[in-house]
Amino acid sequence: MTLPRGRNIVFVVGAGASSDFGFPLGDGLALGIRNKIDLEFREGSEEPTSGPLRSALDAVGLNDDHLEAARALRTGLGPGDSIDRFLFRRRNKPAVRELGMMAVAEVILEAERTSPLSNFDRQQFERNVNALRVNENSWPAVLLNLLIGDERGPDEIDESVFDGISFLIFNYDRCVEQLLFHFLRWRHGLPERLVLEIIRAIPMLHIYGVLGDAFDGPVPFGASSVELASVAKQLQTYHEEITDRHRQGWVSAMMARAEKVCFLGFGFHPTNFERLFPGNELHAKQLWGTAMHCEGSPSFQLAKASEGSQFANCNPTAFIRDHGEALLNGEWFD
């Protein structure tokens, strides 16, 4: 991964940007986790329900601590709660974190499997025709169209399309990668080899980890059979320190070079905002993006008050559709 050239726009992608594809937000994720653990760890039945979580724990050695962790997750996750806050409260219980993060991985993988992005298939043409039409108005598709323009043919599309564009993603899923790959492949007619080269050249970092490489490796997009224990170890919550100094270094480097920062579906949680702007120092950057459900956040109010800020009370798809051209071309939408 190399830093962007030319213009420098960092897209900060939060959970709300994936919810456009049917992915659960904080309390929905917690409910999904609780439901999955209910199914596999319900007590009193002679034969426990077999499933991916219990199988993953069997593989690493299911023990009493895991069973107690299942009880804690089933009873402790309540309405309006988030798995991040719950695991922070139980941070002295390693088995709770182990099972909790496995459940996170499984719920997100299931969301990938059931999302409209799962309809793409690298082999079946008709599925791709339908998937293109279902997803063609989504924010990554609209952004890609703006970057490529109306006149560039397949032979003229290469890595330079994303010059000056980078992504900092606060989600574990692979929605952005999945959509960009298949729209470059099928809508714009590029060979798969070139598409992979373009995708891998985009400065794109999942700040708290990612389920895996969506195109190469043991955890393809929406995978139904994975080693959950291994996947879960790649994920962190926002309460945990980013111990990967290389990853933190890339966050700092991307933000230092950014001229504009565009928040899409970002909730402006103070901890996450601090990851991007240590000490809440905004360094005179232009801040753009979506503002839905953010008014109560002090971090959002700070961003909104900064000189040159441009926020709209809409979802990411509407923002890129209505303001993406102005964002990319250095204009204003007020």
C-alpha positions in Angstrom: 0.0 0.0 0.0 1.3 3.4 -0.9 0.0 6.9 0.0 -2.3 8.6 -2.5 -1.0 10.9 -5.2 -2.4 14.2 -6.4 -5.5 15.4 -4.5 -5.9 13.8 -1.1 -9.3 12.8 0.1 -9.7 10.3 2.8 -13.1 8.5 3.1 -13.8 7.6 6.7 -16.3 4.7 6.5 -18.4 3.9 9.5 -21.1 1.3 10.4 -23.8 3.5 8.8 -22.1 3.0 5.4 -22.5 -0.8 5.6 -26.1 -0.5 7.0 -27.1 0.7 3.5 -26.4 -3.0 2.5 -28.4 -4.4 5.4 -25.6 -4.8 7.9 -26.5 -4.4 11.6 -25.6 -1.3 13.6 -24.5 -1.5 17.3 -27.6 -2.7 19.0 -28.6 -4.8 16.1 -25.2 -6.5 16.1 -25.6 -7.1 19.9 -29.0 -8.7 19.3 -27.6 -10.9 16.6 -24.8 -12.1 18.8 -27.2 -12.8 21.7 -29.6 -14.8 19.3 -26.7 -16.9 18.0 -25.4 -17.8 21.4 -29.0 -18.6 22.6 -29.3 -21.2 19.8 -26.0 -22.9 20.5 -25.7 -22.6 24.3 -29.3 -23.0 25.5 -29.3 -25.1 28.6 -31.5 -27.9 29.7 -31.7 -29.8 26.4 -30.1 -33.2 26.1 -28.3 -32.4 22.9 -26.9 -28.8 22.5 -27.5 -27.3 19.1 -24.5 -27.7 16.9 -23.3 -24.6 15.2 -20.3 -22.5 14.2 -19.6 -21.0 17.6 -19.7 -24.3 19.5 -17.7 -26.0 16.8 -15.1 -23.3 17.0 -14.8 -23.6 20.7 -14.6 -27.4 20.5 -11.7 -27.0 18.1 -9.7 -24.9 20.7 -11.0 -26.9 23.7 -14.4 -26.0 25.0 -14.3 -25.5 28.8 -16.3 -24.3 31.7 -15.0 -20.7 31.2 -16.5 -20.7 27.8 -19.9 -22.0 29.1 -19.8 -19.3 31.7 -19.0 -16.7 29.0 -22.0 -17.9 27.0 -24.2 -17.3 30.1 -22.7 -13.8 30.6 -23.3 -12.8 27.0 -26.9 -14.2 27.0 -27.8 -12.3 30.1 -25.6 -9.3 30.0 -26.3 -7.9 26.5 -29.4 -5.7 26.8 -31.5 -3.3 24.7 -29.4 -0.4 23.4 -26.1 -2.1 24.4 -23.1 -2.7 22.1 -20.7 -5.6 22.1 -17.8 -3.2 22.4 -19.1 -1.7 25.7 -20.1 -5.2 27.0 -16.6 -6.6 26.4 -15.0 -3.6 28.0 -17.1 -4.2 31.1 -16.0 -7.8 31.2 -12.4 -7.1 30.1 -11.0 -9.3 32.9 -12.7 -12.3 31.5 -10.7 -13.6 28.5 -13.2 -16.3 27.6 -16.0 -13.7 27.3 -13.9 -11.8 24.8 -13.0 -15.0 22.9 -16.6 -16.1 22.5 -17.9 -12.6 22.0 -15.5 -11.8 19.1 -16.2 -15.2 17.5 -19.8 -14.3 17.6 -19.1 -10.9 16.1 -17.3 -12.5 13.2 -20.1 -15.0 12.6 -22.8 -12.3 12.6 -20.9 -10.1 10.2 -20.2 -13.1 7.9 -23.9 -13.9 7.9 -24.7 -10.3 7.1 -22.3 -10.6 4.1 -24.0 -13.8 3.0 -27.5 -12.2 3.1 -26.5 -8.8 1.7 -27.3 -7.8 -1.9 -23.5 -7.8 -2.4 -23.4 -11.6 -2.0 -25.3 -12.0 -5.3 -22.1 -11.3 -7.3 -20.4 -14.5 -8.6 -17.0 -14.6 -10.3 -18.3 -17.4 -12.6 -22.1 -17.0 -13.1 -22.8 -14.2 -15.5 -26.6 -13.9 -15.0 -26.1 -13.5 -11.2 -23.7 -10.6 -11.9 -26.2 -8.9 -14.2 -28.8 -8.9 -11.4 -26.4 -7.9 -8.8 -25.2 -4.9 -10.8 -28.7 -3.6 -11.1 -29.5 -4.2 -7.4 -26.4 -2.3 -6.2 -25.8 0.3 -9.0 -27.2 3.2 -6.9 -25.2 2.4 -3.8 -22.6 4.9 -2.6 -19.4 3.0 -3.7 -20.9 2.4 -7.2 -21.8 6.1 -7.6 -18.4 7.1 -6.3 -16.6 4.8 -8.7 -18.7 6.2 -11.6 -17.7 9.7 -10.7 -14.0 8.7 -10.5 -14.0 7.0 -13.9 -16.2 9.5 -15.7 -18.4 9.1 -18.7 -15.8 8.8 -21.5 -13.1 6.4 -20.2 -13.2 2.9 -21.8 -11.9 -0.3 -20.3 -8.5 0.1 -21.9 -8.1 3.5 -20.2 -8.9 2.4 -16.7 -6.1 1.6 -14.3 -4.8 2.4 -10.8 -4.8 6.1 -11.6 -8.6 6.2 -11.2 -8.0 6.2 -7.4 -5.1 8.7 -7.4 -5.6 10.9 -4.3 -8.3 8.6 -2.8 -7.9 6.5 0.3 -10.3 4.7 2.7 -10.1 4.4 6.5 -12.8 1.8 7.4 -14.1 1.3 10.9 -16.0 -1.9 9.9 -14.9 -5.6 9.9 -16.8 -6.4 6.7 -15.6 -6.2 3.1 -18.5 -4.2 1.5 -16.3 -1.6 -0.2 -13.8 -4.1 -1.6 -16.6 -6.4 -2.8 -18.5 -3.7 -4.7 -15.6 -2.0 -6.2 -14.2 -5.3 -7.5 -17.4 -6.5 -9.2 -18.3 -3.1 -10.7 -14.8 -2.7 -12.2 -15.1 -6.3 -13.4 -18.6 -6.3 -14.8 -19.9 -2.8 -15.3 -16.6 -1.4 -16.7 -15.4 -4.6 -18.4 -11.9 -5.0 -16.9 -10.2 -8.4 -16.7 -10.1 -9.9 -13.2 -6.3 -9.7 -12.9 -6.3 -6.0 -13.6 -9.2 -5.4 -11.2 -7.3 -7.2 -8.4 -4.2 -5.0 -9.1 -6.3 -1.8 -8.9 -8.1 -2.9 -5.7 -4.9 -3.9 -3.9 -3.3 -0.6 -4.9 -6.0 1.6 -3.2 -4.8 2.8 0.2 -7.5 1.1 2.2 -7.2 0.3 5.9 -9.6 -1.4 8.3 -8.7 0.3 11.5 -9.9 -2.4 13.9 -9.2 -5.3 11.7 -11.1 -7.2 8.9 -12.6 -10.6 8.5 -10.0 -11.5 5.9 -9.0 -11.0 2.3 -12.2 -11.1 0.3 -10.7 -12.4 -2.9 -7.7 -14.6 -1.9 -7.5 -16.8 1.2 -9.7 -18.9 3.6 -12.3 -16.2 4.3 -14.0 -15.0 1.0 -16.9 -12.6 1.1 -19.8 -14.2 2.9 -17.9 -17.4 3.7 -20.0 -20.1 5.5 -17.2 -22.3 6.7 -14.2 -20.6 8.4 -12.0 -21.0 11.4 -13.8 -18.5 13.6 -11.1 -18.6 16.3 -8.5 -17.5 13.8 -10.7 -14.8 12.3 -11.7 -13.4 15.7 -8.1 -12.9 16.6 -7.8 -10.4 13.8 -10.5 -8.1 15.2 -10.4 -5.4 17.9 -13.0 -3.3 19.6 -12.7 0.5 19.9 -11.9 0.2 23.6 -8.7 -1.8 22.9 -5.4 -0.2 22.0 -4.2 -0.6 18.5 -1.1 -2.7 19.1 -0.2 -3.0 15.4 2.1 0.0 15.1 2.3 -0.4 11.4 -1.5 0.0 11.2 -1.5 3.0 13.5 1.3 4.5 11.4 -0.8 4.3 8.2 -3.7 6.0 9.9 -1.5 8.9 11.0 0.1 9.1 7.6 -3.2 9.1 5.7 -4.7 11.8 7.9 -1.6 13.9 7.8 -1.7 14.1 4.0 -5.4 14.5 3.7 -6.8 17.8 2.3 -10.4 16.7 2.8 -11.9 14.0 5.0 -15.3 12.7 4.0 -17.2 10.8 6.8 -19.7 8.3 5.5 -22.0 6.6 8.1 -19.5 7.6 10.8 -21.0 7.9 14.3 -18.4 10.4 15.7 -17.8 8.3 18.8 -15.1 10.3 20.8 -12.6 7.4 20.8 -12.9 6.8 17.1 -12.6 10.5 16.4 -9.5 10.6 18.6 -7.9 7.8 16.5 -8.2 10.1 13.5 -7.4 13.5 15.2 -5.3 13.0 18.3 -6.0 15.7 20.8 -9.0 16.8 18.6 -6.5 18.8 16.5 -8.2 19.2 13.1 -5.2 20.9 11.3 -7.4 23.0 9.1 -8.7 20.1 7.0 -12.0 20.4 5.1 -14.4 18.0 6.8 -17.4 16.7 4.7 -19.9 13.9 5.2 -23.1 12.5 6.6 -24.6 13.8 9.8 -27.5 11.5 10.5 -28.0 10.8 14.3 -24.8 12.7 15.1 -26.0 16.0 16.6 -25.6 14.8 20.1 -21.9 14.0 19.7 -19.4 16.5 20.9 -16.9 15.2 18.3 -19.5 15.9 15.6 -20.1 19.4 16.9 -16.3 20.1 16.8 -16.1 18.8 13.2 -19.2 20.7 12.1 -17.8 24.0 13.6 -14.5 23.7 11.7 -13.8 26.1 8.9 -14.9 24.7 5.5 -17.0 21.9 6.9 -19.7 20.5 4.7 -22.2 18.1 6.3 -25.6 16.9 5.2 -28.3 15.1 7.1 -28.6 12.1 4.8 -27.3 8.6 4.3 -24.0 7.8 2.5 -25.7 6.9 -0.8 -27.6 10.2 -0.9 -24.5 12.2 0.1 -22.3 10.8 -2.7 -25.1 11.1 -5.2 -25.8 14.7 -4.4 -22.4 16.0 -3.3 -19.8 13.6 -4.6 -18.9 15.6 -7.7 -18.4 18.8 -5.7 -16.3 16.9 -3.2 -14.0 15.5 -5.9 -13.8 18.7 -7.9 -13.1 21.1 -5.1 -16.4 22.8 -5.2 -19.0 23.7 -2.5 -22.5 22.4 -2.1 -24.0 25.1 0.1 
